[in-house]
């Protein structure tokens, strides 16, 4: 039993949600977004990564970019920046490729490796989608960070997979309720592109979108 496509959440929301539940709700429930230097740099980094016309063969791996993925069991859909299909006897047959291949998802991120698991959760979610689509087990993937220009290998442990499922369950409940949670301001807020829209100190019962609508009409906020 799985979710209908109309119920699917965005896979990229896992990273937003793990970073800040309020940020996720502003983007995915209230449909608010603001660009800053970090988001622009991230978009430029992903521009080539999502070019699915590029297919590269190096050694025993074939790399395909901008791979669309989905999972009825998890109720999510999205894109992998890149998937390396590596020759492996544990793998599966992939159309247009010789031999058995084991998918190895790679996600591109600007900046440096993070202390939190937000990027790892997003990558693990991609792997879980690929596993369902291709009927295989994917033990590892990698995060490529723009500043050090190196990869961080991520093991898709049972604990990480459980965190993916837990986060998606919480996201689905908030989305069902249309609820934007409150958060305590932290140092991380300074780097957030939504800090001018979030206004956590001003929010009480109403949503950010209601606050902005009232401000636009000249009502008291």
Secondary structure, DSSP 8 states (H G I E B T S, - for coil): ----GGG-EETTHHHHHHH-HHHHHHHHTS------HHHHHHHHHHHHHT-TT-EEEETTEEEEEEEEEEETTTTEEEEEEEEEEEEEEEEEE-TTS-SEEEEEEEEEESS---SSSHHHHHHHHHHHHHHHHHT----EEEEEETTTTEEEEEE--HHHHHHHHHHHHHHHHHHHHT--------GGGGG-TTHHHH-TTT-SSS-HHHHHHHHHTT---
